[in-house]
Every structure is written in C-alpha cells, then in structure tokens.
Amino acid sequence: MSNQHDAASPHDDSELFEWIPNGLPLLNDSEVKQKLLQWNLDRSLRVCRFRVKRSISSDKEDELLHDFFADPSVRSRLHLPAKSGSSAVQLRRLCASATSLAFFDKLEGAGVVAASGALRRCLDEVHDGATASDLLKEAFINPDSDNAELFTESEQSELILHLFRALVIGGSMCQSDEHLEPYLDMTRRFYKALVSVKKNAMDPSTIDVTSKVFAVDAADPAVFESDSRFNSCFAIVDAKKRWVTVWHHTFEPRWNLYASFSCERCQFTTFPAALKHWRQPFWISLADNPLTTFPREVFAIEGLMFFQLSGAPLTSFSPDPYDETFLIGSTLLS
C-alpha cells in the first residue's frame, strides 16, 4: 500500500503541515498488508498522518483542512491531482459516536449475513466498475438494492460505517472475503488507528472519541483524479495532539487497469499471481514476450479472457482457442 513508507522529502521549516514517518504502525502489520492486497487497496489507498505546526482552534477545523488540502507538500505526499482553479475542497462532518462493532449486528437480522458469519451469496452484479457476488457488497454498490437503506440516515454519517463500506467495496479487482469477520476486524483496527479517544468522565467504562472527522466529496476534482461514487477520503483532526490524519482512496474501474496486466515488451516470466482466481473479464497482452509455454495458472481463471499473443514465441497452448471458455484475440491467428 502506498502510505507513510514513501521516501521523505527534505524537511522544510516553513511548511505548516509536517508528514510523520511511520505515524501509523498499523500499516506495517503483515495481516493488514495481506488484506489490503486481497481487496485491491494496496496501491490506491493512502493513509498518512501530519503534524500541524500551529494550535488548532476547536471551531475552525474546516478552515484548517482547506489550508491542508491546498498545501503543496500535502498534495504531493497524497499524490492528489494537479490543482485547477482555486475552489476549496468540499467537506462534510462525520460522526464518531459509534465505537462498538455491535453497530453491524443488524446485518444478520436483515439476512445479509448468516448466523455463522458467512456472507449470503448472490449472482454477480457490476455497478459503476465494482462487482458484487454477495449481499453485503451488493448493498453498498447497488443503489436499488433491497438492503441499500439498511442503515439509517444518522448511522450513515458514522465514520465506522464509512470505513467498513470502503473496505468491503475495495478496489475494482477486489477479491472479496466470504465471511464478515475479516471486514469487521480491519474496520476495528483502522478505526482505532485513525481516531483519538478518552474515557467518559461520567462513565469510565465507556470511551469518547475526541477527534473531529470530515469526509471529502467523492466527486471533488481537487482531491480525486477520477469521478467515482466509490472514492473515499476522510480527514481526522486531533486538536490536542495537533494531528491531521488522512485516508485517501481513488477507485479506478477495472477497464482503466487493463494496462497493469500487459506483458508487452517486458521480460515477464511469471503469470501475475493476482489473476489466479480472477473471475471477471480482462485483457492480457503477451505480445513480444519471451514466454514459451502458456502459463498453467490460466487454467484456474474462471473469467472471460482476451489475449494478444502475436510475437510471443509460445510453443504450447493447451486450451482450444475456439473453446467457449476462452475468447482469444484475432492476433493469435495472424
């Protein structure tokens, strides 16, 4: 995942926002890395923490964040698009009052999750580049889903739900889990890493979140390269610690990612492991590649595949090019 491990830029005392290297140890956890890779968030998700070199007024966090997202060093660190115009980012306040995973208990009652924790399956559905094969993800990507309004309007303003939704949807090549628990676990871990808490003065057995949380509009061109309702950007302000922590994810439809699997004119000798169990249509180019044997991993792929093989010195190709399982580009025969 692209995150705090990027090489640090030279320190500039004039900068108002100072990036904190290794500010979120969670991102070094091997299990977290594995899940983000599985959910296709390893490259597109950036989670960074910055120190603010001035006091933060409790009633002016939105002004601070407008300065934050306009800051050149911040934009460079988060790989935000080149600014065009002078319009400020579009912010809205999120709540952080939900601090228990019991928040998601209603998923079982609605029939989205079985009593065992298994996600109820459904026929594959594709909406705006995201694919769902279970009712949980379908509820988040299909605006006409029977479960689209499972959470109330007030619940939909909670950070915990926004994090959960972003993890469930993942990237366009997400390999979804079949059980609820991995999503709950990662939501809990990210929630704890992103916000600051203190014990409730009236009830020490409970905690209060002291951070202020804001969401950036998913279509804001100042923050996202592409317009997708599955984009997510959250800014968490901790006035006492003088921190701004940012979660930023740009969702790229899979048709924008085909080039990632191009083997054209490269010394590629191993078939991409990420495609081994891929079930969606995709294009892969082996043109001018030194492979001499068609990769055996292809036989585990269930999706419709388009191959360009011209110029590749393949000496064996086991699947019948005219078998309905494989749709091979005409360049194979040229």
TAQUI-V614363 format. One record per run of one state. SS is the DSSP state (H for helix, E for strand, - for the rest). FROM is the first residue (numbers start at 0). TO is the last residue. If there is no record, write none. Layout:
BEGIN
ss: (SS SS)
from: (FROM FROM)
to: (TO TO)
END
This chain:
BEGIN
ss: (- E - H - H - E - H - H - E - H - H - E - E - E - E H - H E H - E - H - E - E - E - E - E - H - H - H - E - E - H - E - E - H -)
from: (0 16 19 24 28 29 38 44 52 60 70 71 78 90 95 100 104 105 109 112 113 117 119 120 127 129 134 141 154 157 158 169 178 179 180 194 196 199 206 209 211 216 231 238 242 249 253 256 257 261 272 275 281 285 292 293 295 300 304 308 315 316 329 333)
to: (15 18 23 27 28 37 43 51 59 69 70 77 89 94 99 103 104 108 111 112 116 118 119 126 128 133 140 153 156 157 168 177 178 179 193 195 198 205 208 210 215 230 237 241 248 252 255 256 260 271 274 280 284 291 292 294 299 303 307 314 315 328 332 333)
END
